[in-house]
Amino acid sequence: MLTHRPYGIEHPYATSPDQRIPVQPLTGQQVHLGVVVSPDVERVVCEWGSAELTLAPAETNAADAAALAGGEGHLAEAQATALGGDGGWSVVTPPLTEPVKYRFHGFGDTEESTEWFEVAPAAWVTGHGEVRGGGERVSSVEWLVSAVGVHRARFTLPLAEGERLVGFGERYDSLDQRGKKLDAVVFEQYKSQGVHGRTYLPMPFAHVVGGDGWGFHVRTSRRTWYSSEGDRLTVEVALGDEAVVDLGIYEGSADEVLKQFLDEVGRAEELPDWVFRLWASGNEWNTQELVMARMDAHRDLSIPVGAVVIEAWSDEEGITIWRDARYEVTADGGAHSNKDFEYRAGVWPDPKAMIDELHARGIKVILWQIPLQKTEFSTGQVAADAEAMVRDGHAVLEADGTAYHNRGWWFPQALMPDLSTQRTRDWWTEKRRYLVDDLDVDGFKTDGGEHAWGHDLQYADGKRGDEGNNLFPVHYARAFGDLLRSVGKAPVTFSRAGFTGSQAHGIFWAGDEDSTWEAYRASVTAGLTAASCGIVYWGWDLAGFSGPVPDAELYLRAAAASVFMPIMQYHSEFNHHQLPLRDRTPWYVGETTGDERVVPLFRRYAELRERLVAYLTEQAALTISTDRPLMRPLFFDYPADEEIWNHPHQYLLGNDLLINPVLEPAATTWTTYLPAGDWIDVWTGEPVPHGLVTREVPLEIVPVYCKADRWPELADTFN
């Protein structure tokens, strides 16, 4: 078997993030070509015009591969294998000066050849298309043109001295993106997102903060690129059949810019107040007994909890049926109801009784999902569902009309449902309807969503992969939100991936991350940049979910900060049930670290969070009606104050509370910048002058300051 992906996407088997087949190579540029082969192939050559090029197996130093994969963790091994070139061979071509036809030949037990491919060099020229919108702000317009057609547009937007760039979706490395190079493409970077400049949740939108203020939106779901140097922001846009760029320019303050953007793409709807309570989760909670034991511990230790996320409830193949349930296979792939299942003693003996008991305790239940259907070695209902997906036209397709099989490193070779149309959204969610209809599940963790690899994939709504891939996670969250709405429930979905339009679809978290101080800081930045783009309900796995259990200081600092974020959740990664465990429950962190302060301090934080629910509910409603972010970077309220940029991790929670998380180990004091106004230290009730304020920060304290005019109403919350 020889499989080659023509240029247009980053190859999932690249040996580094920078080794890729260019979207469109320039004249004089060398091209990195890759091909995936079966194990029996011993030699691969590329017939490149009149030349013959010999490929070599892609190799990556194991340490480098692990670093690219995000370091340690149960998913790192799978990703490192892919990054290490498992089955991948590659070669770098001579400089491209004219159109070239090429194909690959593999030699082993048999000889095999691919079809012919063609690549033509391109050059940047003027006068080959149109930028609609932007007016006088747009300059230096060029078009990337080859013998095949027009591939990209490139233009510049002016940046005045002192102006800042904030947005581009969820970004982990910096609040101000001026001087950075980045793109807007949905990408699954397992951990260390800030280091690699990747994000699950990009958007081709940004604020230009300073002066009178303005912002822009490249109205496309295709890939875009951004780089700023000097007084110019350069924007590149991948094009479809038309050489046209649709550019929105929004004038005004950050509030006004965000409102204009959300008027176009949609905004959040108000969710019930229970989403603001503590969420508890652990990937290894894979039995009813374990889930109830964790919730019993919360009860017995008087640590309030509002929701439990159950990830390992199914078989991780079809993600529709409780593991070990007995049932008759529906050969046509039809949906089951709960009465069709017989639950065995031991694993999930009675999911309905469990959910009813949790509800009686005031705990909501969220079940994990992924938008993939395993096919390898599948039997029973999973095999029937896979057959139905292909047979009945519910699968994303390759360019040749065959079903797409995931080329990513997680759930490799799985089928992917084409959620671009209502028909398949209904089909996919109908198989899960009994979970909400019969079992009364309250929401879904809509994990994944970054699995579409291929610029030439085919979607049923008429889009190709280059235009549809970024939209896949938007359709995915929408599908499960609609399922919940259909039975009268709030559309509580919990996603990590998204794109423009995701604002209207549920809750988001910052994705997979290590338990480090660096990841903690990056996650705060991710929350602020996502909020700047209209994401209202956002959280993270407090103190990280991967690697050894965090030390008590990191765990407690992160928990204290998370009290003052839209969503407060702890979560831990699958670790093959090895000892020592890696649960992030407060009692286990206390036991593992030997620090007796963990449980009582965490209890104190969780109790404070309960008292904040009313404020968070009120402020979320105001956010949705005014478009002023709930987790709000300071430039929204103090755009002319240059000092705020020296404190990029500070933020307002709603209109009245200023939060300054403690982000460094061994801190005994912490300095906060308070913009102009009258402020109250919520822990002392004493007025504090604006300007730089330093206070002591024992572990029970995260610096929080309240606007003085609101303090009389909020004082009891902090007592």
Secondary structure, DSSP 4 states (H G I P E B T S, - for coil): -EE-PPSSS--TT-SSTT----SSPBTT---EEEEEE-TTEEEEEEEETTEEEE-EE----HHHHHHHTTSSSTTHHHHHHHHTTTTEEEEEPPPP-S-EEEEEEEEESSEEEPPPEEE--EEEESSSSEEES-GGG-EEEEEEEESS-EEEEEEEEE--TT-EEEEEES-SS-S--TT-EEEE------S-HHHHT--SSEEEEEEEESTT-EEEEE--SS-EEEEEETTEEEEEEE--SS-EEEEEEEES-HHHHHHHHHHHH----PPPGGGGSEEEE-TT--SHHHHHHHHHHHHHTT----EEEE-TTS-SSSSSS-TT-B----TT-PPP-GGG-BPPSSSSS-HHHHHHHHHHTT-EEEEEE-S-B--TT--HHHHHHHHHHHHTT-B-B-TTSSBPB--SSSSTT-B-B-TTSHHHHHHHHHTTHHHHHTS---EEEE--------TT-B-TTS-BHHHHGGGHHHHHHHHHHHHHHHTT----BEES---TTGGGS-EEE----BSSHHHHHHHHHHHHHHHHTT--SEE-BTT-SBSSPPPHHHHHHHHHHHTTSS-EEE-----TTPSSP----HHHHHHHHT-TTHHHHHHHHHHHHHHHHHHHHHHHHHHHHH---SEEEGGGT-TT-GGGGG-TT-EEETTTEEE----STT-SEEEEEE-SS-EEETTT--EE-SEEEEEE--TT---EEEEGGGHHHHGGGG-
